[in-house]
Amino acid sequence: GILEAVEFLLEKGYKPRRSFYIAFGHDEESNGVDGAQSISSLLESRNVKLEYLLDEGSFVLDNLSPGIDFPVALVSVSEKGFLNIELSVQDKPGHSSFPKRESPIVILSKALGKLEGDMFPSAFGKGPEVAMLEELAYCVPFPLKTVFRNIWLFKPIIPLFMRKPIASALHRTTAAVTIVKGGNKLNVIPSSATGSVNFRIHPAQTTQEVLDYVKTVINDDRVQIKVLSEYQPHPISPIDSFGYLNIKKSIKQIYKDTCVVPSLLIANTDTKWYLNFTESIYRFSLARMNINETWRFHGHNERISVKNYIDVVNFFLHLIKNSDEPEVIIKHEHSEL
């Protein structure tokens, strides 16, 4: 979509007044070391500074939640960090005919059980969640408008209504058990068991704080904890910047009935390699879909509609031309507060 937009502009003889950098890495799914990292190193060697940066990210979602029956464009202004750990338990092997009270598998299972679900407290108000609801207040009807206009009053109870997995992930650090290894013979109690856990860390926390909390929750010296990999959450970018306002304006030019709000990206992108180039980093993909369709990503028959693809091209056409202007002013077109 990006290249199609650029090609169209070039064919029309468009000459931008400022520089635009288009960076395509080939290994984002495997951490971007050879792609985005190499590109960022080259740009850094040329002393490049950016007005803003836009990477892939959140989408335009229909039926985001009950009471919100209009499309919402989620522009991610921050990105969760991650921490991957391995838990292991070691003991002498045994025979299944006279088992011990607790085998390595049982000890490990109890530890892993403590890490599932909403084990981390809500961090609502310490990330972009409040700004998201405040922007939604311009679009939603009563009584949600009253709630979102008075977050100071309803702050203690709002997280209670954000319990579904996707909503919950927006205001807390999450934990997911992803790999478990134990015995390999039916009549033998194994001498060891291991399990891996992936944490997606809210911007209000650091990887060390999460690790310390995990040790406190498990509270079992028989369980050894090893850090496999980690990355800190990203800073929160402003929503009054030239970049954010241009992205918002460009979205509205494609979907006039869309409410554009800041959000938190719960996945990871290549933006981690570009944090030194600008404070205005945003993650957004112009694909409109129902929230129930998000399973398609990395799923079977992954695809977008032809209409979505055309909209992507038009979005980047608008974004390039809008970003070529000296300033942008956005006024709320929905009901006033």
Residue pairs with C-beta under 8 A, 6 or more apart in sequence:
1 286
1 309
1 312
1 313
1 315
1 316
2 22
2 316
3 22
4 313
4 316
5 313
5 314
5 315
5 316
5 317
5 320
6 22
6 316
6 320
8 313
8 317
9 317
9 320
9 321
14 321
16 320
16 324
17 324
18 51
18 323
18 324
20 320
20 323
21 43
21 48
21 50
23 36
23 39
23 40
23 270
23 274
24 35
25 32
25 34
25 35
25 36
25 39
25 270
26 34
26 35
27 33
27 34
27 35
28 35
28 36
28 269
28 270
32 270
32 272
32 273
35 270
36 270
36 273
36 274
37 273
39 273
40 273
40 274
40 276
40 277
43 277
44 276
44 277
48 277
49 277
49 278
50 274
50 277
50 278
50 280
51 242
51 243
51 278
51 280
51 323
52 241
52 242
52 243
52 244
52 246
52 278
52 280
52 281
52 282
53 243
53 271
53 274
53 277
53 278
53 280
53 281
53 282
54 243
54 247
54 282
54 283
54 284
54 319
55 269
55 270
55 271
55 274
55 281
55 282
55 283
56 269
56 283
56 284
56 285
57 74
57 75
57 76
57 265
57 267
57 269
57 282
57 283
57 284
57 285
58 73
58 74
58 75
58 76
58 263
58 265
58 283
58 284
58 285
59 73
59 74
59 284
59 285
59 286
59 287
59 288
59 289
59 294
60 71
60 72
60 73
60 74
60 251
60 255
60 258
60 286
60 287
60 288
60 289
61 71
61 72
61 74
61 288
61 289
61 290
61 291
62 70
62 71
62 288
62 289
62 290
62 291
63 69
63 290
63 291
63 292
64 72
64 291
65 167
67 140
67 141
67 144
68 136
68 139
68 140
68 144
70 139
70 257
70 258
70 259
71 255
71 257
71 258
71 259
71 288
72 136
72 139
72 258
72 259
72 260
72 261
73 248
73 251
73 255
73 258
73 259
73 260
73 261
73 284
74 132
74 261
74 262
74 263
74 284
75 244
75 247
75 248
75 251
75 260
75 261
75 262
75 263
75 282
75 283
75 284
76 262
76 263
76 264
76 265
76 282
76 283
76 284
77 128
77 131
77 236
77 237
77 238
77 239
77 244
77 262
77 263
77 264
77 281
77 282
78 127
78 128
78 203
78 233
78 234
78 235
78 236
78 237
78 264
78 265
79 233
79 234
79 264
79 265
79 267
79 268
79 269
79 271
79 272
79 283
80 173
80 200
80 201
80 202
80 203
80 233
80 234
80 264
80 265
80 266
80 267
80 268
81 200
81 201
81 203
81 206
81 207
81 230
81 231
81 232
81 233
81 234
82 198
82 199
82 200
82 201
82 229
82 230
82 231
82 268
83 198
83 199
83 201
83 207
83 210
83 211
83 227
83 229
83 230
83 231
84 196
84 197
84 198
84 199
84 227
84 228
84 229
84 230
85 196
85 197
85 199
85 211
85 214
85 225
85 226
85 227
85 228
86 194
86 195
86 196
86 197
86 225
86 226
86 228
87 108
87 111
87 112
87 194
87 195
87 196
87 197
87 218
87 223
87 224
87 225
87 226
88 108
88 192
88 193
88 194
88 195
88 223
88 224
88 226
89 104
89 105
89 107
89 108
89 111
89 192
89 193
89 194
89 222
89 223
89 224
90 104
90 191
90 192
90 224
91 100
91 103
91 104
91 107
91 191
91 192
91 222
92 191
93 188
93 189
93 190
93 191
94 100
94 103
94 188
94 189
95 187
95 188
95 189
96 186
96 187
96 188
96 189
97 187
99 189
100 189
103 189
103 190
103 193
104 182
104 189
104 190
104 191
104 192
104 193
105 182
105 183
105 189
105 190
105 193
107 193
107 220
107 222
107 223
108 180
108 182
108 193
108 194
108 195
108 223
110 220
111 195
111 218
111 220
111 223
112 177
112 180
112 195
112 197
114 217
114 218
115 175
115 177
115 197
115 214
115 217
115 218
116 175
116 176
116 177
117 175
118 163
118 168
118 172
119 175
119 217
120 172
120 173
120 174
120 175
120 202
120 205
120 210
120 213
121 172
122 159
122 171
122 172
123 171
123 172
123 173
123 202
123 203
123 204
123 205
124 130
124 155
124 158
124 159
124 162
124 171
124 172
125 151
125 155
126 202
126 203
126 204
127 170
127 171
127 202
127 203
127 204
127 236
127 264
128 203
128 236
128 262
128 263
128 264
129 170
129 171
129 264
130 151
131 239
131 261
131 262
132 170
132 261
132 262
132 263
133 147
133 148
133 151
133 158
134 148
134 149
134 151
135 239
135 259
135 260
135 261
135 262
136 144
136 148
136 259
136 261
137 144
137 145
137 148
137 149
137 337
138 259
138 332
138 334
138 335
138 336
138 337
139 259
139 334
139 335
140 148
145 335
145 337
147 154
147 158
149 337
151 158
159 171
162 168
162 170
162 171
166 266
166 291
166 294
168 174
169 200
169 266
170 263
170 264
170 266
171 202
172 202
173 199
173 200
173 201
173 202
173 205
173 210
174 199
174 200
174 266
175 197
175 198
175 199
176 197
176 198
176 199
176 200
177 195
177 196
177 197
178 196
178 197
178 198
179 194
179 195
179 196
180 193
180 194
180 195
180 196
181 193
181 194
181 195
182 190
182 192
182 193
182 194
183 189
183 190
183 193
184 190
196 228
197 214
199 210
199 214
200 266
201 207
201 210
201 232
201 233
202 233
202 264
203 233
203 234
203 235
203 236
203 264
205 233
206 232
206 233
207 230
207 231
207 232
211 225
211 227
214 225
215 225
218 225
231 268
231 272
234 271
234 272
234 275
234 281
235 275
235 279
237 243
237 244
237 279
237 280
237 281
237 282
238 244
238 279
238 280
239 262
241 279
241 280
242 280
242 323
242 327
242 328
243 278
243 280
243 282
243 323
244 262
244 280
244 282
245 328
245 329
245 330
246 319
246 322
246 323
246 328
247 260
247 282
247 284
247 319
248 260
248 330
249 318
249 322
249 328
249 330
250 315
250 318
250 319
250 322
251 258
251 260
251 284
251 286
251 315
252 258
252 260
252 330
252 333
253 314
253 315
253 318
254 286
254 311
254 314
254 315
254 318
255 288
255 311
259 334
265 283
269 283
271 281
271 283
274 281
275 281
285 312
286 308
286 311
286 312
286 315
287 304
287 308
287 311
287 312
288 308
288 311
289 304
289 308
296 302
296 303
304 312
322 328
